[in-house]
Amino acid sequence: MTSQLDFHTLFVRPMARLGVLFLTLCPALEAQEVRPEGWAVRTDRAPTIDGKLDDGVWKKARLLSALTEVLPTEGAKPEDPTEIRILFDSKAIYFGIRCFDSEPAGLISTTMERDGFLDSDDRIEMVLDTFLDRRSAFFFQVNPAGSKGDALITNNGQSFNKPWDGIWRCKTSVDESGWSVEMAIPYKTLSFEKGLGTWGLNIDRFVGRRNQRQRWASPSQDFGIFRIFQAGDLKGLEGMQQGIGIDVTPFLVGRHLDARGDNPDDGFEFDAGLDAFFKLTSNLTASLTINTDFAETEVDERQVNLTRFPLFFPERRDFFLQDAGKFEFSNLGSNLIPFFSRRIGLASGEQVPLRVGGKLTGRAGDYSIGVLGVQTDDLDALDSQDLFAVRISRDIGKQSTLGAIATRGNPLGTGDNQLVGLDANYRTSSFLGNRQLNASLWGLVSDSEGVTQDQSAFGAGLSYPNDIWNWNLRLFEIQDNFNPALGFVPRTGIRRYDGDFSYNPRPGNHIRQFQYEVSASYATDIQDQLQSSEVEFQPFGVEWESGDELHLEVTRSEERLDGPFEITDGIIIPQGGYDYWDYRLEFESADKRELRVEASITGGDFYDGDKLQYETDLVWKPGPEFSASLGYEHNDISLLAGDFSVDVARVRLSKSFTPDLSWSNLLQWDSESETFGIYSRLRWIPAPGQEIYVVFNEVLDDPISQPGGGLDRVFEEIAFKVVYTLRF
């Protein structure tokens, strides 16, 4: 048993010593980087943003140096050049990019929707490191149809916050020589270091039909554009002004609710709220939300759970996603998240109203800061709760960090709860010359009301995340009573050892990459008695130059059940030990194809019986205006205690009328809940910073699963929301 005093002795003191060691060694371990340089040119007249680059003001701009091919041939000169020009004035920075193309009829644009999925599209991607901290950046992307997307990147790509929506303008055009884009990004949308004349910059161009990627800085297959440390330098910036630095976003919501049964909230209601953002400094932002509403948030995709542990569903709400990377702790995936904002405002599947919330996020010198405070409203027997989270990390050397996290409050109201933790993260891009190496050490301790011992979690990791050779080692312990009430942990009372190793050669001759991999996970209880293990082999995996992929996987699993496990209603797997093998074959066609197919089949043993699983997704994208997808998953389980099957089906339909007007629909059904779900959202952006949503959400009983029944309504909601941003 580890008391909190033991935790301090065994972890906090060594972490402090490690911090001193980091401060001493990190600069010596990092090689000097050679970065390309580009220059922004000041203009007294802003260019007209129409996508045509025929405005005479662009003649003042200096051309950025040429892009270099990364994939498929590292270091090659691209067949078609890309010209990049950058201007700025006191209010905004402007990018004019000309993408020459010898076959403009072959340009691929599958959507024009805001924040669309562009993996197969011709596109420009750009990162702006406005603090020059080599760790965080703003991300922007555009395709030839005018679909624009943006994100916040932190921790050198460890966190990619795609739902962030900045206020900026862009237009595109296509002609006989290729396509071009003009972008205007106001400084009010960006946080930056005041007086800093150089920003980090990197730009990628993707050519869809060739499955080709080009890059400006660090055109290496070992690095992606999200590796902010590898960005180049954009020089010449001066005199940027953010104004007062206040954004006020009031919103109005009208909602009609109809839930089956005697629900006092049924009927129509009208509400209003406010979000406000104030830049205390050019790089530190305070946020306030009053009477927060999430009417526009998409519903979760339904999942199949055949394990003993809860499933992970991601956060989707904009207020919590804004600067979410500032709260990330180490890199533990969904095994343990000390602060998981989805715990706030949701209880037993019901939405808990938020009275007020505030955040402070940004940077102060070498420190990255995230502070959050929220007060929830009463809901039935659940009283109002005050919830807090704080995350602070300090830059060490060029890429490494030391950090601390703390949370306070219990959103379920079942007793006081606190959590504190420390982590150290070492990162380098110059291991063995020019390879990446990451290492981490972390520890957490919770304090729950009425609990006095076994409340710690701690671990370490080492990874070599490179292109041809890639491996990762990780070990951690989560004690029996560890309870992050504002976090997520699917499994306590374990020690776990994970590792994976892959070899991914690039032979050429129509083969983009072979993939050979082995991974293993071994979990015991605190007394080192085996609980579960899994070893997965991928003896064959291939990606062709076309983008099509084929994989064969073999998995050996071992489970030790300390008690009976009810896997579904009425079917119980007895206590005992189980060993089984399964085999998986998976095919995925290239994203660029008009009709795309993902299909897999998995079969083999399962506990004391067997399992057959098949999944398929068909995606049809005839053009940027429309897309449709059909997904189906079937699980057929045969056990000594009985047989059962689980099915999930979903249909997505999306229509983009313009880049600023889109209609998305999601229909879902699963055999466990025996219900249909219908979600439909119309989104109109009259101008940057203005949004109108119309949302329809309905759940219906499934008459097939309930003989004699009909499509009876379980739940229905119709919402109308108007958002308007005022900038000062």
C-alpha positions in Angstrom: 0.0 0.0 0.0 1.2 3.5 -0.9 0.2 6.3 1.3 0.3 9.9 0.2 3.5 10.4 2.2 5.0 7.5 0.3 4.0 9.1 -2.9 5.8 12.3 -2.0 8.9 10.4 -1.0 8.9 8.0 -3.9 7.8 10.3 -6.7 7.7 14.0 -5.9 11.3 14.3 -4.7 12.7 12.2 -7.7 10.7 14.4 -10.0 12.2 17.5 -8.6 15.7 16.0 -9.1 14.7 15.0 -12.6 13.7 18.6 -13.3 17.2 19.8 -12.3 18.7 17.1 -14.5 16.4 18.3 -17.4 17.5 21.9 -17.0 21.1 20.7 -17.1 21.1 18.2 -19.9 18.4 19.2 -22.3 20.3 22.0 -24.0 23.3 19.7 -24.4 21.3 16.9 -25.9 19.7 19.0 -28.6 21.5 19.6 -31.9 21.3 23.0 -33.6 18.6 23.1 -36.3 19.0 24.6 -39.7 15.6 26.2 -40.7 14.4 27.8 -43.9 13.6 31.4 -43.7 10.7 33.3 -45.3 9.8 37.0 -45.2 6.5 38.7 -44.8 6.2 42.1 -46.5 4.2 45.0 -45.0 1.5 46.5 -47.1 -0.5 49.7 -46.7 -3.5 48.2 -48.6 -5.0 44.8 -47.9 -5.4 42.5 -50.9 -8.9 41.7 -52.1 -9.7 38.2 -50.9 -11.3 36.6 -54.0 -8.9 33.6 -54.6 -7.6 35.0 -57.9 -4.2 36.6 -56.9 -4.6 39.3 -59.6 -4.5 42.1 -57.1 -1.5 44.3 -57.8 -0.5 44.4 -54.1 0.8 40.8 -54.3 3.6 42.1 -56.5 5.2 43.6 -53.4 5.4 40.2 -51.7 8.5 38.0 -51.7 8.2 34.4 -52.9 8.8 31.7 -50.3 11.4 29.2 -51.2 10.1 26.1 -53.1 8.4 23.1 -51.5 10.1 19.7 -51.5 8.4 16.3 -52.0 8.0 14.2 -48.9 5.9 11.4 -50.2 6.3 9.2 -52.1 9.9 10.2 -52.8 11.6 12.1 -50.0 13.7 15.0 -51.3 12.4 15.0 -54.9 11.5 18.1 -56.8 7.7 18.3 -57.3 6.3 18.0 -60.9 4.2 21.2 -60.4 5.5 24.2 -58.5 3.8 26.1 -55.7 4.2 29.8 -55.2 3.6 31.3 -51.8 3.5 35.0 -51.0 2.9 36.6 -47.6 1.8 40.1 -46.8 0.7 41.8 -43.5 -0.6 45.0 -42.2 -1.6 46.2 -38.7 -4.8 44.2 -38.6 -4.1 40.8 -40.3 -1.7 38.6 -42.1 -2.4 37.5 -45.7 -1.4 34.4 -47.7 -1.6 34.1 -51.4 -0.8 30.6 -52.7 -0.7 29.5 -56.3 -0.8 25.7 -56.8 0.2 25.0 -60.4 -1.1 21.7 -61.8 -0.6 20.2 -65.3 -3.9 18.3 -64.9 -6.4 20.7 -63.3 -9.3 18.4 -64.3 -7.8 15.8 -62.0 -8.1 18.0 -58.8 -9.8 16.2 -56.0 -12.3 18.1 -53.8 -14.7 15.9 -51.9 -16.4 18.6 -49.8 -16.8 22.3 -49.4 -18.1 22.1 -45.8 -16.5 24.0 -43.0 -14.1 21.7 -41.1 -14.7 18.9 -43.7 -12.7 15.7 -43.8 -10.0 16.5 -46.4 -7.6 13.5 -46.2 -8.1 12.6 -49.9 -8.4 16.2 -51.2 -5.9 18.4 -52.9 -5.2 21.0 -50.2 -2.9 23.4 -48.5 -2.1 22.9 -44.8 -0.3 25.5 -42.8 0.9 25.9 -39.2 1.7 29.3 -37.5 3.8 29.2 -34.3 3.0 32.7 -33.1 5.0 32.3 -29.9 8.0 30.8 -31.6 8.1 28.3 -28.7 8.5 25.4 -31.2 5.7 23.5 -29.4 2.3 25.0 -30.2 0.7 26.5 -33.3 -2.5 27.5 -35.1 -3.4 25.1 -38.0 -5.2 26.1 -41.2 -6.2 24.1 -44.3 -8.1 24.8 -47.5 -9.1 22.7 -50.5 -9.9 23.9 -54.1 -13.6 23.9 -53.4 -13.2 26.4 -50.6 -13.6 24.1 -47.6 -11.7 25.6 -44.8 -10.6 24.1 -41.5 -8.6 25.1 -38.5 -7.2 23.7 -35.3 -5.1 24.3 -32.3 -1.9 22.2 -31.9 0.0 21.8 -28.7 2.8 19.7 -27.3 4.4 19.2 -30.7 1.3 17.6 -32.2 0.4 15.5 -29.2 -2.8 17.4 -29.1 -4.8 18.4 -32.2 -7.9 20.4 -31.3 -9.8 20.2 -34.6 -13.2 21.6 -33.4 -11.6 25.0 -32.7 -13.1 27.5 -35.1 -11.2 30.7 -35.7 -12.6 33.8 -37.4 -10.8 34.2 -40.8 -11.5 34.5 -44.5 -10.4 32.6 -47.5 -11.4 32.2 -51.1 -10.2 29.8 -53.8 -10.3 29.6 -57.6 -9.6 27.0 -60.2 -8.3 27.7 -63.8 -6.4 26.0 -66.6 -3.1 26.3 -64.7 -4.2 24.8 -61.4 -5.8 26.4 -58.3 -5.1 29.3 -55.9 -6.2 30.4 -52.5 -6.1 33.8 -50.7 -6.3 33.9 -46.9 -6.8 36.7 -44.4 -6.2 35.9 -40.8 -6.9 38.7 -38.3 -4.5 39.2 -35.4 -7.6 39.2 -33.2 -8.0 35.5 -34.0 -4.4 34.7 -33.0 -2.6 34.9 -29.7 1.1 35.8 -30.1 4.1 37.1 -28.4 4.0 40.9 -28.5 7.1 42.4 -30.1 8.2 39.1 -31.6 9.3 39.7 -35.2 9.6 36.1 -36.2 6.9 33.4 -36.2 7.3 29.7 -36.9 5.8 28.6 -40.2 5.4 25.4 -42.2 3.3 24.7 -45.2 2.2 21.4 -46.8 0.7 20.8 -50.2 -1.2 17.6 -50.9 -1.8 16.4 -54.5 -4.8 14.0 -54.3 -4.6 12.0 -57.5 -0.9 11.3 -56.9 -1.2 10.7 -53.2 1.7 13.1 -52.9 2.8 15.4 -50.1 5.1 18.4 -50.4 6.5 20.5 -47.6 8.4 23.8 -47.1 10.4 23.1 -43.8 11.8 19.7 -42.8 10.5 17.6 -45.7 11.2 14.3 -43.9 9.1 11.2 -43.7 10.0 11.0 -40.1 8.2 14.2 -39.3 4.7 15.5 -40.0 3.6 19.1 -40.2 2.2 18.9 -36.7 5.8 18.5 -35.4 6.1 22.2 -34.7 9.7 22.0 -33.7 10.5 21.3 -37.3 8.9 24.5 -38.7 10.8 27.2 -40.5 11.0 30.9 -39.6 8.8 33.7 -41.0 10.6 37.0 -40.5 9.8 40.7 -40.9 6.7 41.0 -38.8 6.2 44.2 -36.8 3.4 46.5 -35.7 0.7 43.9 -35.3 -2.3 45.1 -33.2 -5.1 43.1 -31.6 -7.2 46.1 -30.5 -8.6 45.9 -27.0 -8.6 42.1 -27.4 -12.3 41.4 -26.4 -14.6 39.0 -28.2 -18.2 38.9 -27.0 -20.4 36.2 -28.4 -24.1 36.3 -27.3 -26.4 33.6 -28.5 -30.1 32.9 -28.6 -31.7 29.5 -28.5 -35.2 28.3 -29.1 -35.9 24.6 -28.3 -38.9 22.3 -28.4 -38.5 19.1 -26.3 -40.7 16.0 -26.3 -39.6 13.1 -24.2 -41.8 10.1 -23.6 -43.4 10.0 -20.2 -44.1 12.7 -17.6 -41.2 15.1 -18.2 -41.6 18.6 -16.7 -39.1 19.9 -19.3 -41.3 19.0 -22.2 -42.5 21.9 -24.4 -41.0 25.0 -25.9 -38.4 27.1 -24.2 -36.5 30.2 -25.2 -33.1 31.0 -23.7 -30.0 33.2 -24.1 -26.4 33.1 -23.0 -23.1 34.6 -23.5 -19.5 33.6 -24.2 -16.7 36.3 -23.8 -13.0 36.2 -24.5 -10.6 38.8 -23.2 -6.9 38.9 -24.0 -5.2 39.9 -20.7 -2.0 40.0 -22.6 -1.3 39.2 -26.3 -0.7 35.5 -25.3 -3.0 35.0 -22.3 -6.8 34.7 -22.7 -9.6 34.8 -20.1 -12.9 33.1 -21.2 -16.3 33.4 -19.6 -19.4 31.5 -20.4 -22.9 32.2 -18.9 -25.9 29.9 -19.2 -23.9 27.7 -21.6 -25.8 25.9 -24.3 -24.6 23.0 -26.5 -27.6 22.7 -28.9 -25.4 22.4 -32.0 -23.2 19.6 -30.6 -23.4 16.4 -32.7 -24.6 13.2 -30.9 -22.1 10.4 -30.2 -21.7 7.5 -32.6 -23.0 4.3 -31.1 -20.4 1.7 -30.2 -20.3 -2.1 -29.4 -18.9 -3.0 -26.0 -17.9 -6.7 -25.5 -15.4 -5.9 -22.7 -15.7 -5.6 -18.9 -14.8 -1.9 -19.0 -16.5 1.3 -20.0 -16.1 2.7 -23.5 -14.5 6.1 -24.2 -16.5 8.8 -25.9 -14.7 12.0 -27.0 -15.5 15.5 -25.9 -17.5 17.4 -28.6 -18.6 20.7 -26.9 -16.9 23.8 -28.2 -16.4 25.6 -24.9 -14.4 22.7 -23.4 -12.5 22.0 -26.7 -11.3 25.6 -26.8 -7.6 25.4 -25.7 -8.2 21.8 -24.5 -4.5 21.0 -25.2 -3.5 23.2 -22.4 -4.9 20.6 -19.9 -3.4 17.5 -21.5 -1.2 15.4 -19.2 1.6 13.3 -20.5 0.4 10.9 -23.3 -1.6 8.1 -21.8 -4.4 7.8 -24.4 -7.7 6.6 -22.9 -6.0 4.4 -20.3 -6.1 7.3 -17.9 -7.1 11.0 -18.4 -6.6 13.0 -15.2 -8.9 15.8 -16.4 -11.6 14.8 -18.9 -14.0 17.7 -19.5 -16.8 15.4 -20.6 -17.4 14.6 -16.9 -18.7 18.1 -16.6 -22.4 18.7 -17.5 -23.3 15.1 -18.0 -24.6 12.7 -15.4 -26.1 9.2 -16.0 -26.7 10.1 -19.6 -28.5 13.4 -18.8 -27.3 16.9 -19.5 -26.6 18.9 -16.4 -27.1 22.7 -17.1 -24.0 24.9 -16.6 -24.7 28.2 -14.8 -21.3 29.8 -15.4 -17.8 28.8 -16.4 -14.5 30.5 -16.7 -11.1 29.7 -18.2 -7.6 31.2 -18.3 -5.4 29.8 -21.0 -2.2 30.7 -22.8 1.4 31.3 -22.0 3.5 33.4 -19.6 7.1 33.3 -20.5 8.3 29.7 -20.4 5.0 28.5 -18.8 1.9 27.1 -20.5 -1.2 27.7 -18.4 -4.7 26.2 -18.3 -7.2 27.1 -15.5 -10.9 26.1 -15.6 -13.8 26.7 -13.2 -17.4 25.7 -13.8 -20.5 25.8 -11.7 -23.3 23.4 -12.6 -27.0 23.9 -12.0 -29.3 21.6 -9.9 -30.7 18.6 -11.7 -33.3 16.5 -9.9 -31.5 15.1 -6.7 -28.1 16.3 -7.9 -27.2 19.6 -6.3 -25.1 22.4 -7.9 -21.4 21.6 -8.0 -18.3 23.8 -8.2 -15.6 22.1 -10.3 -12.0 23.2 -10.9 -9.0 22.1 -13.0 -5.5 23.6 -13.2 -2.7 22.6 -15.5 0.7 24.3 -15.7 3.8 23.2 -17.6 7.2 24.7 -18.0 9.3 24.5 -21.1 12.7 22.7 -20.6 15.3 22.9 -23.3 14.0 23.0 -26.8 11.1 20.5 -26.7 10.8 19.0 -23.2 8.5 20.0 -20.4 7.9 19.6 -16.7 4.3 20.0 -15.5 1.7 19.8 -12.8 -2.1 19.2 -12.7 -4.8 19.5 -10.1 -8.5 19.1 -10.0 -11.1 19.6 -7.4 -14.8 18.7 -7.3 -17.1 15.8 -8.0 -19.6 16.3 -10.8 -21.8 13.4 -9.4 -22.0 15.0 -6.0 -21.1 11.7 -4.2 -18.4 13.2 -1.9 -15.4 15.5 -2.1 -12.6 14.7 -4.5 -9.3 16.2 -5.3 -6.4 15.1 -7.6 -2.8 16.3 -8.0 -0.1 15.1 -10.3 3.3 15.8 -11.9 4.8 14.8 -15.2 8.1 15.1 -17.0 8.3 14.8 -20.8 11.5 14.7 -22.8 11.4 15.1 -26.5 14.2 15.3 -29.1 14.4 15.3 -32.9 18.1 14.8 -33.0 18.5 11.3 -31.5 21.0 9.3 -33.6 21.4 12.4 -35.7 17.9 13.3 -36.9 15.5 10.8 -35.3 12.7 11.4 -32.8 12.8 10.0 -29.2 10.3 10.7 -26.5 10.4 9.8 -22.8 7.9 10.5 -20.0 7.6 10.0 -16.3 4.4 10.8 -14.4 2.5 10.4 -11.1 -0.9 11.2 -9.8 -2.7 10.9 -6.5 -6.4 11.3 -5.8 -8.1 12.1 -2.5 -11.7 10.9 -2.2 -13.9 11.5 0.8 -13.8 8.5 3.2 -10.8 6.9 1.5 -7.3 6.9 3.1 -5.1 4.6 1.1 -4.2 3.1 -2.4 -5.1 6.3 -4.3 -2.1 6.7 -6.5 -1.2 6.1 -10.1 2.2 6.4 -11.7 4.1 5.3 -14.8 6.8 5.9 -17.4 7.2 5.6 -21.2 9.8 5.6 -23.9 9.1 5.8 -27.6 10.9 6.1 -30.9 8.2 7.4 -33.3 9.9 7.4 -36.7 8.9 6.4 -40.2 10.7 3.1 -41.0 11.4 1.9 -37.5 8.9 2.7 -34.8 8.6 1.4 -31.2 7.0 2.3 -27.9 7.3 1.0 -24.4 5.0 2.0 -21.5 4.4 0.8 -17.9 2.1 2.1 -15.2 0.3 1.3 -12.0 -3.2 2.4 -11.1 -4.1 1.6 -7.5 -7.4 0.2 -6.3 -8.9 3.4 -4.9 -7.5 5.8 -7.4 -10.5 8.0 -8.4 -10.2 11.0 -10.7 -13.7 12.3 -10.4 -13.1 14.9 -13.1 -11.1 12.4 -15.2 -11.5 9.1 -17.0 -10.0 5.7 -16.0 -11.6 2.5 -17.2 -9.7 0.2 -15.0 -8.1 0.5 -11.5 -6.2 -2.0 -9.3 -3.8 -2.9 -12.1 -0.2 -2.9 -13.2 0.2 -2.7 -17.0 3.1 -3.2 -19.3 2.6 -2.2 -23.0 5.0 -2.4 -25.9 4.9 -2.3 -29.7 7.4 -2.5 -32.5 6.9 -1.9 -36.2 9.1 -2.0 -39.3 7.7 -0.1 -42.3 10.0 -0.2 -45.3 9.3 1.8 -48.5 10.4 -0.4 -51.4 8.9 1.6 -54.3 7.6 -0.1 -57.5 3.9 0.8 -56.8 4.3 -0.1 -53.1 4.1 3.0 -50.8 4.9 1.1 -47.7 5.0 -2.4 -46.1 3.9 -2.7 -42.5 5.1 -5.4 -40.1 4.2 -5.0 -36.4 4.0 -6.8 -33.1 2.4 -5.3 -30.0 1.8 -6.7 -26.5 -0.1 -5.7 -23.4 0.2 -7.4 -20.1 -2.0 -6.4 -17.1 -1.8 -7.8 -13.5 -3.5 -6.8 -10.3 -1.4 -5.0 -7.6 -0.3 -8.4 -6.3 1.1 -9.2 -9.7 -1.5 -11.8 -10.5 -2.3 -11.9 -14.2 -5.6 -10.2 -15.2 -5.4 -10.0 -19.0 -2.8 -10.0 -21.8 -2.9 -9.5 -25.5 -0.3 -10.1 -28.2 -1.0 -8.9 -31.7 1.0 -9.8 -34.8 0.7 -8.1 -38.1 2.7 -10.4 -40.4 1.6 -8.5 -43.4 0.4 -5.0 -44.1 0.8 -3.0 -47.3 -0.2 0.4 -48.6 0.0 0.9 -52.4 1.0 4.1 -54.1 -2.7 4.5 -55.0 -3.5 4.7 -51.2 -5.3 1.3 -51.0 -4.3 -0.8 -48.0 -4.5 -4.4 -46.9 -3.7 -5.8 -43.5 -3.6 -9.2 -41.8 -3.6 -9.4 -38.0 -3.3 -12.3 -35.6 -4.1 -11.8 -31.9 -3.7 -14.0 -28.9 -5.7 -13.0 -25.8 -5.7 -14.2 -22.2 -8.3 -13.2 -19.6 -8.5 -14.2 -15.9 -12.0 -13.4 -14.5 -12.1 -13.1 -10.7 -15.9 -13.4 -10.8 -18.7 -14.1 -13.3 -19.0 -11.6 -16.2 -22.4 -10.8 -17.6 -21.5 -9.9 -21.2 -25.1 -9.3 -22.2 -28.5 -9.8 -20.6 -28.9 -13.3 -19.3 -25.6 -14.6 -20.6 -22.8 -15.0 -18.0 -19.2 -16.1 -18.6 -18.1 -18.1 -15.5 -15.1 -17.2 -13.3 -11.8 -18.6 -14.5 -9.0 -18.4 -17.0 -9.5 -18.1 -20.8 -7.0 -18.2 -23.7 -8.0 -17.6 -27.3 -6.8 -16.6 -30.7 -8.5 -14.5 -33.4 -7.6 -13.5 -37.0 -8.5 -10.3 -38.8 -8.3 -9.4 -42.5 -8.9 -5.7 -43.3 -9.0 -3.8 -46.6 -9.3 -0.1 -47.1 -9.5 1.6 -50.5 -7.9 5.0 -51.1 -9.7 8.1 -49.8 -9.4 9.7 -53.3 -11.8 7.2 -54.9 -15.4 8.4 -55.6 -16.7 5.1 -54.0 -14.6 4.1 -51.1 -14.7 0.8 -49.2 -13.5 -0.2 -45.8 -14.2 -3.9 -44.9 -12.9 -6.3 -42.3 -13.6 -9.7 -41.0 -12.5 -11.1 -37.6 -13.0 -14.7 -36.5 -11.7 -17.0 -33.8 -12.1 -18.1 -30.3 -13.8 -15.9 -27.6 -13.7 -16.9 -23.9 -15.3 -20.4 -23.8 -16.8 -20.1 -27.3 -16.1 -18.2 -30.6 -16.8 -14.9 -32.3 -17.4 -13.8 -35.9 -17.3 -10.1 -36.5 -17.5 -8.2 -39.8 -17.5 -4.5 -40.4 -18.1 -2.5 -43.6 -18.2 1.2 -44.5 -19.1 2.4 -48.0 -18.4 6.1 -48.7 -19.7 7.8 -51.8 -18.3 11.3 -52.7 -19.3 12.2 -56.2 -18.2 15.8 -55.7 -17.8 18.6 -53.1 -21.5 19.2 -52.8 -22.7 15.8 -51.6 -21.4 12.7 -49.7 -23.1 9.6 -48.3 -21.8 6.8 -46.2 -23.2 3.5 -44.9 -21.6 1.6 -42.0 -22.5 -1.7 -40.5 -21.0 -3.8 -37.8 -22.1 -7.4 -36.9 -20.9 -9.4 -34.0 -22.0 -13.1 -33.8 -21.0 -14.6 -30.4 -21.4 -18.2 -29.4 -20.7 -19.2 -25.8 -21.4 -22.1 -23.5 -23.9 -20.0 -21.7 -25.7 -19.1 -24.9 -25.5 -17.3 -28.2 -26.2 -13.7 -29.1 -25.4 -11.1 -31.7 -24.9 -7.4 -31.6 -25.4 -5.1 -34.6 -24.8 -1.4 -35.2 -25.7 0.5 -38.4 -25.3 4.1 -39.3 -25.9 6.3 -42.4 -24.4 9.7 -42.9 -25.7 12.2 -45.6 -24.1 15.6 -46.1 -25.0 18.4 -48.5 -22.9 21.5 -49.0 -24.7 24.3 -50.8 -21.8 26.7 -50.4 -18.6 26.6 -48.2 -20.7 28.5 -45.6 -24.0 26.6 -45.8 -24.1 22.8 -45.1 -26.7 20.2 -44.0 -25.4 17.1 -42.2 -27.5 14.0 -41.2 -26.7 11.0 -39.1 -29.1 8.0 -38.7 -28.1 5.2 -36.3 -29.5 1.9 -35.1 -28.2 -0.7 -32.7 -29.7 -4.0 -31.5 -28.8 -3.4 -27.8 -30.9 -0.3 -27.3 -33.4 -1.4 -30.0 -33.8 2.2 -31.1 -33.3 4.4 -34.1 -31.5 7.7 -33.8 -31.9 10.6 -36.2 -29.7 13.7 -36.0 -29.9 16.5 -38.6 -28.1 19.8 -38.5 -28.3 22.8 -40.8 -25.4 25.2 -40.4 -25.2 28.6 -42.0 -22.3 31.1 -41.6 -23.5 34.4 -43.1 -20.1 36.0 -42.3 -17.1 34.9 -40.2 -18.1 35.1 -36.5 -21.8 34.7 -37.3 -23.5 31.3 -37.2 -27.1 30.0 -37.4 -28.0 26.4 -36.5 -31.2 24.4 -37.0 -31.0 21.0 -35.2 -33.4 18.1 -35.2 -32.7 15.1 -32.8 -35.0 12.2 -32.4 -34.9 8.7 -31.0 -37.6 6.1 -32.0 -38.4 2.6 -30.8 -37.4 -0.2 -33.3 -40.5 -2.1 -34.4 -38.4 -5.0 -35.8 -37.0 -5.8 -32.4 -40.3 -5.3 -30.7 -43.0 -7.3 -32.5 -46.3 -5.6 -32.7 -44.7 -2.2 -31.9 -44.3 0.8 -34.1 -41.9 3.7 -34.6 -42.9 5.2 -31.2 -41.1 8.4 -30.2 -38.7 8.0 -27.2 -37.2 11.5 -27.5 -37.5 14.5 -29.8 -35.7 17.8 -29.8 -35.9 20.7 -32.3 -33.5 23.6 -31.7 -32.7 26.9 -33.3 -29.6 28.8 -32.3 -28.1 32.1 -33.5 -24.6 33.1 -32.6 -23.0 36.5 -33.2 -19.5 37.6 -32.3 -18.6 41.2 -31.6 -14.9 42.0 -31.7 -13.2 45.0 -30.0 
